[in-house]
Amino acid sequence: MGPEELAELVAIARRHHVDGVSRVDIARERGLSRFKVGRVLQAARAMGVVHVEVRAPAGIDYEVSERLRLRYGLRRALAVQTADGVGVREALGQVAAELLREVVGAEDLLGVDCGRTLRRMAVHLAGLAPCDVVQITGMGGAVGDTGSDVARAVSEHNGGRVHPLFAPMVVPDARTARALLSAGAIRSTLAACSRVTTAVVAIGGWTPELSQVPALIGPEETRRLAAAGVVGETGGLLVDGEGRRIRALDERRVALTEEQLRAVPDVVGVAGGRGKTRAVHALLRSGMLSSVITDVHLARRLLAAG
């Protein structure tokens, strides 16, 4: 290729890739066919005159995210970049809020779980569409982190109506659960769970530090369930290391059912930190989640486990 052809090639490549001019407009400017312009642009790539580089914005490792999505067959996975595996709640909560602002519309019904990370998510939800909000699990955790607190915080940002669930997530026996489930307000909220279009849920590891449930059932039963294979939970729905359901608490839960959760079109699980790798793996294997937001360190551990 001589200097004249090279000059034309560089000019066309610059006009297209730097100035953003379409092939059709370049063809018109230079008196060429659009097919000729296309061949010149292909030649520029082949000769190394044009280098294409995709740079993802900081905050999410998109390569790890895509590998995680494919590994577990998810609708989406977001591996959030954090300094280490500790203190990840703020970063995960912020990304979860950004995702909800992106995917939730005014016509949706948003279901929310409880937990410290979801409470941090609620702080960042300014600009969320004015959808109604359903508290999909009964209360657990410290004041400020319960499902009622999270649902109320969401509604304060978006002005949506709240369907609250003023009862513990897990109660001492099935008889108490049946009595609570028959109460009008609770029955109404749990009926609304069947209409939820997007749910955001916490993933708990099976220790008092990593889940709200052990505090509700006590250390003895927590140890017994650990011996039975429980490694994680979401909303009191227990799973073993391979994602198989352990139904020990099902009749004592005041929350949406497993069937209702599986029927939600988009269920986003949020969890991170060094202690939750087995729990996140198990919940992803369970098929109850369609999406996950986690930290990049946990995501890499999941990918390395094979």
Summary of the structure (lengths in Angstrom):
residues: 306
radius of gyration: 24.9
end to end distance: 49.6
largest distance: 87.9
contacts: 1042
relative contact order: 0.13
helix: 48%
strand: 16%
